[in-house]
Amino acid sequence: MHIPPIQTRREPVRNRFFTHVEEDLIAPGGENYTYHFIDTTWDAVLIVPVLDDGRLVIERIYRHPYRAWLHEFPAGGIEHGEDPCAAGIRELEEETGYRATRCRSLICYEPVPGLCRMRLHVVLAEGLVQTGTRSHEAMELIEVIEPTQAEAWILAKQTPTSGFLLNGLLMLDHAKK
């Protein structure tokens, strides 16, 4: 398959989270084309935390682009060289105060490959212990809830729904099979 050659690359916007990239390509038919995408600073981890009684740890979190509160599983960035499970355990405690004693990978995938270069690791966190320690950023407005899986599916059907909740529930269902 033909991979279009890159003629020029520009990075008009960069911050600590991502870079907006513009690349001038030559399409297979010979025409010029400018491709825009987001290149993230790091890959991410989505944590599916399950309490010993089967309830889930879910966040009600404010998402500014939607100007709404969404229900999501905890998630965050993976530091360069960090193991996804180690990142998941760290992010879970920072956002919810729960620490996992067991963690395993469920899947790793590219969530929005035509728009964003970022790999998402989904991990299952179990053996949860409440430490009471939370340390998230000022605009991470988070309330923690502990619904059953059936209740979480009801939350996932609300609009807008977060892919973090929906995909986490799907991966949890698949892991049980």
N, C-alpha and C positions, 0 to 999 in steps of 0.2 A: 504494500500500500504506500502511496505517495505521502510523504510528510512535507508540508509546505515550508520552504525556507524562510527564515526570519531575516528581513532586510534591515530593520532598525527596531530598537526597543527603547521605550521611554517609561519613566516612573514618575508621573506628575504628582502623586500624593503618596506619602509614606508616614505611618505612625508606628507605635509600638505593637499594634495588633496585625496590621496588614500593609501591603503595597498595592496601589492601583497600577496595573501594568497595561501599556499600549504597545502592541507589536505589529509592525507593518509586514505583511506576508505577501507572497505571490501564490495565488490560488492555482489549482490544477489547470484551469483554463488560461492562465497567464495574466489574469487581471490582479490588480493590487487590492488588498483588503486589510483594514486595520481591525485587529482583534483586541477587545478589552476584557480583562479578567482581574480578579483579586488573588493575590499571592499571600497566603497567611504567614505570619511569623513562625508559627509552630502548628503541629498537628494537635488534635483534640481528643479528649476522652469523655465518653458518656457513661455514667455510672448508674447501674440498676441495683439499688440497695434493697435487700429483702431482710426483714426482721425475722427472728426465730419463729414467731407465730404466723408467718406468711404475709403479714401486711407489708406495704411498701413505704419507702421514705421518698416523698415527692415535695418539690418546692412550688410554691405559688410565688412567681417572680415577675417583677415589672420589666417589660420589654419596650423600651422607648420607641423603636421604629413603628410599633403598632399602637403606642400610647395605651397599652392594655396590660393587665395582669394575666399571665399564662401559667398553666401547670406543666412542669417539666421534671425530668429526672435531673439530678445534679450533673454538671459538666464543667470542663475547663481545659486549659492548655496543658500540653505535655512539654516540659522543658527539654531542650536538646540533649539527647543521650539518656533521658529518663525512661524507665520501663512504664508502659501504659497502666499496669496494675498499681505500681507505686504512685503514679500521678493520680489515678482514681481514688486511692486511699487518702491521699493528701487533699484533693479537691473536696471529697465527701466530708471530711472533718472540717475543713475551712468553711464550707457553706452550710452544713447542717449540725455540726457538733457530734456526728456519729463517726466512729472509727471501725473499719472492717478488719476482722482477723483472718478472713479468707477472701480471695479475689481470683477470678479467672476470666480469661478473654472469651467473649462470645462471637465476635465478628469484627472485621476491620474493612471499611469501605470508603469510597469517595462520594460524599453526600450530594454535591452539586458540581459535577465535573465540567460542565460547559461554562461555568461562571466563576468558580472558585477552586484554587489549588489547595486542598486540605484533605488530609486523611482523618477519618473519625474511627476511633477504637471504642467498641462497646464492651464494657466489663460488668460482670456480675459480682456484687459485693455482699458477703454474708458474714455471719458471726458478728453482728453489729453491737457495739458498746457505746453508750452515750457518755461523752467526755465533758460536755458542756463548753467546750472550746470552739469558738467560731471566730474567723478572721477574714472577712471578705471586704471588698472595696466599697467605697461610699455609695456608688450607684448600683450596687448589687442589692436591690431591695428584695429580701427573701423572707417568706414565711414557710415553715416546715409543717407538712401534714403527713399523716400516716394512714392512708386509706387501704382497704382491701384491694385485691387485683380487680374484682368486679366493679368497685367504686372508681378505680383509676380508669377503667375502660369508659365509664360514663363521662368522666372528665375529658378523656381524649376525643370524645365526639362533640365537644363544644367548639364554637367558632369564635375567634381563631383558635386553632389547636397547634401545639408545638410538635414538630417532628421529633424533638428529643423525648417527648412522652410517648408518642405513637410508636416510634421505632424501638424504643426501649421495651415497651409492652410486647411488641411482635417478637423481639429477640428472646424475651423471657418465656413467652409461650413456646417458641421453637426449642429452647433449651430444655424444656420439660418433656419433650417428646422423645 
